[in-house]
């Protein structure tokens, strides 16, 4: 009979002998540089990844929410494009770390933040991954509701036995539980094999989303009328509302500009992440356009803006044909939410907690923790209760992620010139220890960027309780552009005036062994990627 693990030591993981970390440092294989046999991601994989990550309920809803705030359709399309570029450029630049060195974000961050201060970035990213995991799961629960109602219409009238303070009904909770039962097995697919799931989704979900837009546009008498409607706000109010919504939409995907190396480390070629530069704007604008057109058409058809595709599906439950369509579309949006949660949230969180607790947590345990905390403890259904709350939540992302993205980008491309000592990243007392495990330059940059934005964050979340002058409100409206550009500039200046010369290595020291008869790339100092096993 299996012995229950009753002692704390029973939960400790065996130390991996293949780890490149020093003998006195506890590590495991999930932290190590990816071995060549798992370099499976190509440019096409990144295309499928973003098609999976962006054709989702949340991307659709973010654009329609921006339109519902009073901007014109043209304004909303433009700001969605700008937001996509703000996501794409740092994502490609920071993805080079993983593609070049095959290391995850929690390891790479030590080069710029220091051995211990890097945990601040890792913990921040992990917390945000939990929130997004829960949000996407909540949307998934709504998909389940549409599917069950299509089969058993009486499900709509399921008695509610939960108090109003729960912010969810019995029906919603049942659907949420069913969604987790369906989703959980997918969370344990190895990252280097995820491309097969992306391909399957990309063949089914985008055509379905397009069909929904065409249907509601035809029912409303055409979808072009929305682009002829003027905005309901004007002048400076319109300009700042445009910036605020642009920042909110940028914030929703600003995390991946930070931790994209969790995925790019599986790249087959160093240039594979560059494919993201055109694909992120393309897929984000198209999905956003779907949401905008559907929002305008729904207002004409139903008299109110339906800012989520799931709200449109809910209108189809009155006939047998409509219920069949609701079940089909609901099941595909369910697939979209699962793929997004796996690719963008659970993998990222698991990588983060593995780094923070390598003795106790591996990728599989990290997934389980993600389900328990992100899916349940945070009560995510409260966050998506209204479009305004959703946009405020998304905007909050940027104030923490923007400076991290800016510092990462500046450190790798400008300060270190793409030359890291990978084994030293695994040594707590190595060259990236800096002082007390903290790079004071990164600490100062974060303080100077984040502190002025905190009043704006408080005002955005609870506007009735926090009074804020116009200047601070406007600063918060551009928090991502402000945070990324200021942190990049400050970090460059601080390193130019007070450089840490010990971390400026002359050539890359790879964490992956290379064949002895191959030469290094003289122009970059990077050792050719054609090894057969990880460095011991």
N, C-alpha and C positions, 0 to 999 in steps of 0.2 A: 504494500500500500504506500502511495506517495506521501512522503513526510511534508507536513506543512512548514512553510518558512516563517518561523516564529522569532528568530533572532535577526537583528539588523545585518549581521555579517552574511547571513544566508542570501541576502539580496544583492551582494556585491558581484560585479561581473568579473570574469577571469581577465587578467591583463594580457593583452595581445603582444606576443613576442615580436611580431613584425612591425610594430609601431616604430616610427623614426624618432619618437620622443626619447630623451635621456632615460636611463634605467630608473632613476628616482622619481620620474614623473608618471602618474597614472594616465594612461590613454587607452584607446581602443581603435579597432580597424575602421570604424565609421568616421573617425577624425582624420585618418591618414590621407595623403594625396591619392587620387584615384589611379589605380593601376591601368596599364594600357588596354587590357582586355575589356575594360568597361568604358573606353572612350568611344561611345556610340552615337553621340549627338552631332548631327550635321546641320548645315544651314536650313535644310528642309525640316529638320526636327524643331528648330527654333521657330520656324514659320507655323508649324502645327501647334507648338506650345502656345504661342500668342493667339492663334485662332481659338484655341481652347480656353485661354485665360480671359479673352476680351468679349467673346460672344456669349455673354451671360446676362442674367437678370439685373445684376448690379450696374453694369455698364449701360444698359438700356435705360434703367431707372435714373441714373445720375444725369444723363442728358435731358430726359423728359422733365426731371425736377428743376433743372436750370431754366428750361423753357417756361415752366409753370411759375417761376419766380417773377416773371414780367418782361423778360427779354424777348426779342424777335427770334424767329427760327434761324435767320441768317446769323444773328449774334451768337446763338447757341452752337451752330456748326463751327463757326470761326473759333470760338473759345475752346471747343472740344479738340480742334486741330492743334491749337497752341499748347493745350494741356498735354496732348499726346507727344508733341515734340519735346516738351519739358520732361516727360517720362523717358522718351526713347534715347536722347543724347547721353545722359548720365548712365542709363542702363547699359548701353553699348560700351562706353568707356570703362565702367567698373566691371563689366563682364569679362574684360580682357585678363583680369587677374586670375580668374578661374580657368580660362582657356589656355593661358600661358603656363600656369604652375599647377593646375589641377587640384587646387585647395579650396576649401569651403570658406564662406564669408566669416564665420566665427574665428577662423585661423588667420585669414588675411587681415582682419581689422587690427590685429596686434601690431602690425608694422607701422601704423600711423597713430594709434591710440595708446599703445603700450600693453604689456602683458595683463595688467589688472584693470586698467580703465577701459580696455576693450570689452570687458564684461558688461559695462554700462550700455554699450551699443547692442550687444547680443541680447541683453535682457529687455531693452526697449523694443527691439525687433520681435522678440519672442512674444511679448505682451500684445503687440499689434497683430501678430499672426493669430493669436487666440481670438481676438475680437473679430477679425475677418472670417475665421473659421466658423464662428458662431453665426455671423450675419449670413454667410452663404448657406449654412445649414438651415437657417430660418426660412430662407427663400425655397430651399429644397422641401421643407415641410409644407409650404404652400403648394408646391407642385404635387405632392402626395394628396393633398386635399382635393385638388382639381381631378386627379385620377380616380380617387375613391368615389367622389360625388358623381363622376361620369358613369360609374358602374352601379352604384347604389345612391340614387338621388336623395333618399331619406337621410343620408349622412349629413346633409345640409342642416337638418333639424335635430341633430344630436344634442341632447340636453347638456347644458353647461353646469358643472358642479364645482367650478373653481371661482374664487372670489375675484372681484373687479381689480383688486390690487395686484393680482398675478399678471395682469396685462396680456393674458392668453386664455382662450377657452378650452374646454375639454376636447372639443374637436381638433383645435390647433395642436394641443399636446399629443393627442393620439397620432396625428399626422407627423409630428416632429419625431416621435419615437420610431415610427415606421421608416422614416427617412434614414435615421441613424442605423437601423438594422440593415438597410440596403447599402448604405455608404461604407460602413466599417470594413468589409473585406477589401475594398479597393484601396484603402489607405496603406495596405501592406505590400503593394506592388513596388519592387525595387526601382529606384529612380532611373537607372540606365535602361529600364524596359518600358518606361512610361510612354514612349513615342507611339506605341501601338494603340494605346487608349486615345491619344490625341488624334490619330488618323481616323479612328472610328467615329469620334465625335465630329470632326470637321466635315465628314461626308454627310452627316445627318442634320446637325443643328442649324448651320447657316441657311440652308435652303428652307427649313421650316420657319425660321425667323423672317425671312424675306416673304414667304407665303402669307404669314400673319399680317405683315405691313400692307401687302397688296390687297388682301381681303378687306381690312378695315378702311383702306383708302377708297376702294370701289364702293363700299357700303355708304361712305360719307360723301360720295359724289366727286371723288378725286382728291389727291393728296397735295396738289400744288397750291391750293388756297392758303395753306398755312404760311407759305413764304411771302404772301402778299399782305399779311397782317402786320401792322406796325407794333412796336413795343409799347407797353403800358407805362414805362418810365422813360425819362428824358434827361438830357444834359449830363451834369456830373454824377447824378444819382445812377444813371444808366451805365456810365463808365466804371464806377466803383462796383456796381452790381456785376458787371461783366468780369472784372478782375476777381471778385470774391468767388464767383462760380467757377472761373478758370482754376483758381487755387484749390477749390474743393475737389474738382475732378482730377487735378494733378495729384492731390494728396492720396486719393484712393489707390494709386499704383506707385506711389513714391517709395514704398518699401522694397519693391523689386529692383529699383535703381541702386539699392544698398546691398541686397543679398543675392543678386543675380548669379554670383559665383557659385552658389549652392547648386546651380544647374549647369553653368558654363564649364565647370570643372570636368564635366563628362564630354566635353567637345572633342571631336575627332581631329579637327584642324583649328589652328589659332584664329583664323578669320571667320569661323562659323557664327560667332555672336553678332557680327556686323549685319547679318540679315535682319536683325531686329530693328535697325534704323528705319527702313521703309515700312516694315510690317506692322509695327505698333501704331503709327499714325493711321495707316490704311484701315486696319480692323477696328480701331477705336472710333474713327470718324463714321465708318459705315454702320456700326452698331448704334452709335449715338444718333445717327440720322434716322435709323429705324425707330428709336424711341421718340424723337421729335415729331416725325410724321404721324406716328401712332397717337401721340398725345394730342396733336391738333385735330386729327380725324375723330378721336374719341369725344372730344369736346363738341364737335358738330353732330356726332351721331347720338351721344348719350346725354349731352348737356353738362358734362363734367369731365375734367382731365383724368384719364387713367394712366398713371405714371409708371405702371409696371405691366409687363406682358401677361402676368398671371391674373391681373385684374380684368384684362380683356378676355382671357380664357373663361373666367367666371361668368361672363355674359352669355356663354354658349350652352349653358346647361338646360335650356328650355325645351330642347327637342332631341330625338334619338340621334339624328345626324350631328347636331351640335355637340352632344356628349361624346360621340365617337371622335370628333375633332379635338375636343378638350382632353380626352385621354391620350391621344397621340401626341399632341403638342406638350401636354403636361409631362409625359414620360421623357420627351427629348430635353425639355428644360431641366428636368431632374438629372438627366445625364450630364448636362452642361454644368450644373452646380457641383456634382460629384467630381468631375474632371478639374474644375477650378479649385475646389477645396484640396484635392490631392496635390495638384501641381504648384499652387501658390501659397498654401497655408500650412498644411500638416507637415510637408517635407521641410519647410523653412523652420517651423517651430522645433521639430525633432532634431535638426542639425544644431540649433541654438542650445537646447538643453543638454545635448550630448556633450557639447564643449564645456558647459558649466558644471556638469556632474558626470564625468566620464567613468567614474568608478561604479556608479549606480544606474546610469541610464544609457541605453543604446537607442538606435533608431526606432525599433519596435516599441520599446517602452515609452519613448517620446511621443509616438503616435497615440498610445493609450492615454497618456496625460493630456494631450491636446483634446481628445474627445471629452474627457471628464471636465476639464477646466473651460475650454473654449465653447464646447457644445452645451454645457449645462450650468456650470457655476456662474458664468457671466450673464445668464438670462438674455441672450441676444435679441429675442423677439421684442424687447422693449426699445432697442436702438432703432429698429426699422419701423417703428409704429407710425411715423410721419415722415414725409419728404424733407421737411425742414430739419428735423433732428438728424436724419441720415446725412444731409449735406454738412451740417455742423460737425458731425463725427468724422467725416472724410477730411474736412479742412484741418482738423486737429492733427492728423497724421503728419502733415508737412513740417510743422515747427520742430519736430524731433528728427525726422528723416532727412530733411534738406541739408542741415550742416554735416551730418554723417556722410551723405553722398558727395558733398563738395570736398570734404577733407580726404576721403578715399580717392577721389579722382585726382586731386592735386598731388597727393603723396605718391601715387603710383606712376602717373604720367610725367609730372614736372619735377618733383623733388627727388624721387628715387630712380626716375627714368626707366621704369619697368624692370628694375633689378632688385629682387628680394633674395635673402638667404633663407630658404624654406626650412631647413632643419633648425635654424635659430628661432623661427616662429613657434616651435614646439618646446623650446627651452625657456622656462620661466626666468632664468638668470642670464639669458643670452643678450645679444646686442639690442633687441627690441624691448628690453626691460625699462630702458630710459632711467627715470629716477622714481623710486618707490612704485615701480610698475606702471607709471603714468607719464605720458608725453604731455608736458605742461602746455605745449603749443596747442594741441588739440583740445585740452580742457578749457583754455582761455577762449578759443574760438567758439566753443559750444556755449559758454556762459554769455559771451557778447551777443550771440545770435538768439538764443532761446529766451533769456530773461526779459528783454523788451517785448516779446510776443505773448508772454503769459497773461497779462491783463486782457489782451484781445481774445485769447482762448477762453478765459473765464466769461467774458461778455458774450461770446458766440454761443456758449453752452447754456448760460443762464442770463439772458439779456435784461430781465426784469430786476435782477438782484445786483448787477454790476453796472455802475455808471462809468462811461469811458469817453474821453475826448475824441474829437474827430481825427486828430493826427494818429493816435494809436489804433483807431478803427481802420484807417487807411493802410497803416503799416501791416496790420494783420491780414488785410485783403490781398497783399502781395507776399505773404509769408514764405512761399516756396522759392520764388525768384530771389527774394531778399536773403533767405537763409542759405541757399546754394551759392550765390555769387559772393556774399560777404564772407562766408566760411572759406571758400576757395581762395579769395584774395588775402584774407588775414593769415591763413595758414602759409601761403606762399611768402608773404612779407616776413613773418616770424621765423621761418626756416632760412630765409635769405640773410637775415640779420644775425640770428642765433642758430646756426645749423648744428645738427647732431651728427658729426662726421663719422662716428662709429657705425651708423646705420647706412651710410652711403657706400655700399659694396661695389667693387669694380665690375662684377659680372654676376649673373644669376647663379645661385647655388641651388640646384634642383632637388626636390624631394623624391624624384623618380629616377632610378638608375638608367643610364644610357649605354649603348654598345660602345666599347672602347675604341672601335675603328671609325667612329663618327666624330666629326668636328663640331665645335660650337659655332653659332652664328656670330661672326665677329662684330657685325654692326649693332647687335643688341646685347651681346653677351649671353644669349639664351642657348642652352644646350638642346640639341635636336631631339624631338620627341619621337623616339622609336624604340623604347625600352620594352623589356619583357616582364619585369617584376618591380615592385616598390623597393625603395632603398631601405635596408635594414637599419 
